[in-house]
Amino acid sequence: MSQVQIIGIDAIPEIQPNDALAEIILRSAASSQITMLEGDILVVTHKIVSKSEGQLVDLTTIEPSPFATSYASTWGKDARQIEVVLRESARIVRMDHGIMISETRHGFVCANAGVDASNVPGPERVCLLPKKPDESAETLRQQFHTALGFDVPVVISDSWGRPWREGIVNVAIGVAGLVPLTDYRGMTDPWGLRLQASVLAVADELAAAAELVMGKIDGRPVAIVRGYSWQSGVGTGRDLLMDSRRDMFR
Amino acid sequence: MSQVQIIGIDAIPEIQPNDALAEIILRSAASSQITMLEGDILVVTHKIVSKSEGQLVDLTTIEPSPFATSYASTWGKDARQIEVVLRESARIVRMDHGIMISETRHGFVCANAGVDASNVPGPERVCLLPKKPDESAETLRQQFHTALGFDVPVVISDSWGRPWREGIVNVAIGVAGLVPLTDYRGMTDPWGLRLQASVLAVADELAAAAELVMGKIDGRPVAIVRGYSWQSGVGTGRDLLMDSRRDMFR
């Protein structure tokens, strides 16, 4: 029997710029009688990371460009928010049906360059992705190590749509302390066939699993994954980004 | 605290055509002292469903078309296997780098129309997707209901690649007994903002979570998800397919 537990951490307060995120997460866990164990993985929604890093934009300070104004008026959007999306985009991959799929400076391809108004205090503010999600994950990992005395890998997640499929799913945008892809290529299945296409995006699956205890409106932005045999190593969220030369949908 | 458990079921034997799959799964669970509980969800890898439905193709019976032969010779593939992929495809979405992304007759968009040689007995056989994965899931759900006396939703999974990202992740291709999308639109976040884009593909997240206990080479094709508050209803895997008119990557 193989068993994995996903444990949502309650009572995490609204995060402010410069908050000590690891300390707050551990305090919230302790207040629910949750003790972190060796082998645990922490999945942290990017939004609280972004908030702790001050990655919020006050829309009243934004002067939209003519392009943003024109697009927003066509599709009934807030021109200032579109302007922020454009500023966060290195490239627009698709613009259609009022949806903008951007490639961000990080190399992520996602709707609205990850700019999001939900779960942000105040009607005139939007949240950006962390500037360097892998560095954010590594900072958290080091803070957990200092507080706990053992290594806890960290996955920073966001919820993205996918081509061809309805709905959004959690994916990993920052990783520290675990290898995000498990490579079965060259191993053999029980019938002796060498596996050829079997590289599993385990960090994305960990993020998706964590979402099952998070929810969108009940404010549970952190989950522990317990019992999963992660592969230790210097993994990064960048490892999950497909090389654009091999990408057929870029 | 919100908690979800993912429990892999061991000792599932090699499945043969016409095997009573639900019975075999429950017997294997019992042999590991796992008792199914009300509220559990079962995630079943499509491969054992396909095997029980006889969805295996003997490549020695396949006469490749000139197109399949030419493509296979360019890319160093087995022309007979390419022929099977083409027969399972309603449409080719992309063909490049030796990778074929097909739209299947079900409406799925995935590599090789879901045709796969791994974890199949014999070097000359490939496995197809179930003909009607939602019906397969519903049949299993009814069999579990009969055996257990309570409802167990069933998710049938496969592992697919994604545009823009490395690695494959488990997704739901057949669903019975739960609503695969959780719609938060119109609800408000803790700050009073109405959520606009928040439809979560929970069936895909359940499939991804299950993969954490499955693995590719250790033959654990079924997992129980315990403790997740699923929304009961007539859900189908088709609900997860984006309408091609709204799809920007079709």
Contacts between the chains, C-beta under 8 A, distances in Angstrom:
chain1	res1	chain2	res2	distance
A	1	B	7	6.6
A	1	B	8	6.5
A	1	B	9	7.7
A	1	B	10	5.9
A	1	B	32	4.9
A	1	B	34	6.7
A	2	B	7	7.6
A	2	B	8	3.8
A	2	B	10	7.5
A	2	B	213	4.3
A	2	B	215	7.9
A	2	B	220	6.4
A	3	B	5	6.4
A	3	B	6	6.8
A	3	B	7	5.1
A	3	B	8	7.0
A	3	B	213	6.8
A	4	B	5	7.3
A	4	B	6	4.4
A	4	B	209	7.7
A	4	B	212	5.0
A	4	B	213	5.6
A	5	B	3	6.4
A	5	B	4	7.3
A	5	B	5	5.4
A	5	B	6	7.6
A	6	B	3	6.8
A	6	B	4	4.4
A	6	B	5	7.7
A	6	B	6	7.2
A	6	B	209	7.0
A	7	B	1	6.5
A	7	B	2	7.6
A	7	B	3	5.1
A	8	B	1	6.4
A	8	B	2	3.8
A	8	B	3	7.0
A	9	B	1	7.7
A	10	B	1	5.9
A	10	B	2	7.5
A	32	B	1	5.0
A	34	B	1	6.7
A	94	B	248	4.5
A	94	B	249	7.3
A	96	B	248	5.1
A	97	B	246	6.1
A	97	B	248	7.1
A	99	B	248	7.1
A	101	B	248	6.7
A	108	B	164	7.8
A	109	B	163	7.4
A	109	B	164	4.1
A	111	B	197	7.3
A	117	B	193	6.2
A	118	B	189	5.0
A	118	B	193	5.7
A	118	B	195	5.5
A	118	B	196	7.7
A	118	B	198	6.9
A	119	B	189	4.8
A	119	B	190	6.8
A	119	B	191	6.8
A	119	B	193	7.7
A	120	B	191	6.7
A	120	B	193	7.5
A	121	B	191	5.4
A	122	B	191	7.3
A	123	B	193	6.9
A	159	B	198	7.8
A	159	B	200	7.2
A	161	B	197	7.7
A	162	B	162	6.2
A	162	B	163	7.9
A	162	B	201	7.9
A	163	B	109	7.4
A	163	B	162	7.9
A	163	B	163	5.5
A	163	B	242	7.6
A	163	B	247	6.6
A	163	B	248	7.0
A	163	B	249	3.6
A	163	B	250	7.7
A	164	B	108	7.8
A	164	B	109	4.1
A	164	B	241	7.1
A	164	B	242	5.5
A	164	B	247	6.1
A	164	B	249	6.6
A	164	B	250	6.9
A	165	B	171	7.3
A	165	B	201	6.5
A	165	B	204	7.1
A	165	B	240	5.4
A	165	B	241	6.7
A	165	B	242	5.7
A	166	B	181	6.0
A	166	B	199	6.7
A	166	B	201	6.4
A	166	B	239	6.7
A	166	B	240	5.3
A	166	B	241	6.8
A	166	B	242	5.2
A	167	B	180	7.7
A	167	B	181	4.9
A	167	B	199	4.8
A	167	B	200	5.7
A	167	B	201	2.9
A	167	B	202	7.8
A	167	B	204	6.9
A	167	B	240	6.6
A	168	B	197	7.2
A	168	B	198	7.1
A	168	B	199	6.7
A	168	B	200	6.0
A	168	B	201	6.5
A	169	B	200	7.3
A	169	B	201	5.1
A	169	B	204	5.2
A	169	B	205	5.5
A	169	B	208	7.2
A	170	B	205	6.8
A	171	B	165	7.3
A	180	B	167	7.7
A	181	B	166	6.0
A	181	B	167	4.9
A	184	B	216	4.7
A	184	B	217	6.2
A	187	B	216	7.7
A	187	B	217	5.5
A	188	B	217	7.3
A	189	B	118	5.0
A	189	B	119	4.7
A	189	B	216	7.3
A	189	B	217	5.9
A	190	B	119	6.8
A	190	B	217	7.2
A	190	B	219	5.5
A	191	B	119	6.8
A	191	B	120	6.6
A	191	B	121	5.4
A	191	B	122	7.3
A	193	B	117	6.2
A	193	B	118	5.7
A	193	B	119	7.7
A	193	B	120	7.5
A	193	B	123	6.9
A	195	B	118	5.5
A	195	B	216	6.4
A	195	B	217	7.3
A	196	B	118	7.7
A	197	B	111	7.3
A	197	B	161	7.7
A	197	B	168	7.1
A	198	B	118	6.9
A	198	B	159	7.8
A	198	B	168	7.1
A	198	B	216	5.0
A	199	B	166	6.7
A	199	B	167	4.8
A	199	B	168	6.7
A	200	B	159	7.2
A	200	B	167	5.7
A	200	B	168	6.0
A	200	B	169	7.3
A	200	B	211	7.0
A	200	B	216	6.9
A	201	B	162	8.0
A	201	B	165	6.5
A	201	B	166	6.4
A	201	B	167	2.9
A	201	B	168	6.5
A	201	B	169	5.1
A	202	B	167	7.7
A	202	B	212	7.3
A	204	B	165	7.1
A	204	B	167	6.9
A	204	B	169	5.2
A	204	B	208	7.1
A	205	B	169	5.5
A	205	B	170	6.8
A	205	B	208	4.3
A	205	B	209	6.9
A	205	B	211	5.3
A	205	B	212	5.8
A	206	B	212	7.0
A	208	B	169	7.2
A	208	B	204	7.1
A	208	B	205	4.3
A	208	B	208	3.7
A	208	B	209	6.3
A	209	B	4	7.7
A	209	B	6	7.0
A	209	B	205	7.0
A	209	B	208	6.3
A	209	B	209	3.6
A	209	B	212	6.0
A	211	B	200	7.0
A	211	B	205	5.3
A	212	B	4	4.9
A	212	B	202	7.3
A	212	B	205	5.8
A	212	B	206	7.0
A	212	B	209	6.0
A	212	B	225	7.7
A	212	B	228	5.4
A	213	B	2	4.3
A	213	B	3	6.7
A	213	B	4	5.6
A	215	B	2	7.9
A	216	B	184	4.7
A	216	B	187	7.7
A	216	B	189	7.4
A	216	B	195	6.4
A	216	B	198	5.0
A	216	B	200	6.9
A	217	B	184	6.2
A	217	B	187	5.5
A	217	B	188	7.3
A	217	B	189	5.9
A	217	B	190	7.2
A	217	B	195	7.3
A	219	B	190	5.5
A	220	B	2	6.4
A	225	B	212	7.7
A	228	B	212	5.4
A	239	B	166	6.7
A	240	B	165	5.4
A	240	B	166	5.3
A	240	B	167	6.6
A	241	B	164	7.1
A	241	B	165	6.7
A	241	B	166	6.8
A	242	B	163	7.5
A	242	B	164	5.5
A	242	B	165	5.7
A	242	B	166	5.3
A	246	B	97	6.1
A	247	B	163	6.6
A	247	B	164	6.1
A	248	B	94	4.4
A	248	B	96	5.1
A	248	B	97	7.1
A	248	B	99	7.1
A	248	B	101	6.7
A	248	B	163	7.0
A	249	B	94	7.3
A	249	B	163	3.6
A	249	B	164	6.6
A	249	B	249	5.4
A	250	B	163	7.7
A	250	B	164	6.9
